[in-house]
């Protein structure tokens, strides 16, 4: 089945973005992402990438216990700081 590009390759049984590769636009990128994700899980899925806001709902005993918005991670490099440093700065800014 063809789903077109861009796509997301990810383990279907992991959380917290582990092994997720998004906005893949070529068969070569999909193959590399599948290889990387397969090191974390044998249950890999390929999905069409959709732009938008995501939400996660936690259900306990048939009732919604909590809901939160999934905010995609992303930083823009400045040529000086590491990605880790840029992410920390972004997180600090969001908390203040």
N, C-alpha and C positions, 0 to 999 in steps of 0.2 A: 504494500500500500504506500502511495506517495502522499506526503503531507505538506511538502514544500518547505521553504526556508523563510525565516530563521527558525531554529529549533533549540530545544533544551534537552540535554542528556543528563540523567540523574539516577542514583540508586532509588528504588521505590520503597525501600525499607529503612532509610536513615532520615534523621532530622537535622536541623540547624544548618542547612545548606551544605552538608558534607557531600563532597563528590559531585556537586552541581556545576554544570558547564552551560552557560546561557548565551544566547545570541550567536549561535553557530550558523554560518552561512555557506558552508561547502562540505562535500562528502569527506574531504581530508580532515577538516576540523571535527566532524562527527566521529570519525574513526579514532582520532587521538583522544577525544573526550571519553569515548566508550572504553578505550584501553585504560585510561586513568581511573574512571569510575569503577571499573571491574576489579581494581585492586582493593576496593572497599566493600564491594557487594557483588553477589552473583545475580541479583535481581535489578537489572538496568532497564529503564524505559526511555523512550525518545518521544517528546511531545512538541507540538507546535508552540512557538513562543508567542505570547500575547502581551502587549503593553497594557499596563494598568495597575491598579491597586489590589493587593491581596489581603485576605483576612484569615486568621486561624481561630477556629472555635474549639473549645474544650467542652465535651459533653460528659456528664457524670450521671449515671442512673436515669438516662433519658431527659435530663434537663441541662440547658446550657449553663456551664459553670463560669466561663470567661470567654471574652472575645478580644482579640487585638489585631491591629493593622500591621501587616508585614511591610516594612520599609526597606527597599532594596539598598544594599550597600554600594558605595561608590565614592571615590575621591579623585581629585585631579592633582597630578604631580606638579611640584614647583621646582624640580631640579635640585633641591637642597635636602629635603627630608625623605626618610624612608616611608614606605607605605604604612608600616606600623605606626610611625609618628603622626602621619596625616590622619589615619583613622582615629587615633587617640584624641587629636585636636578636634576632630569633627564630633566625637562622642562628648567631649567636655563642653563644646559649644551647645549641643542639644540639651545637655543637663542644666545649663545655666539660663 
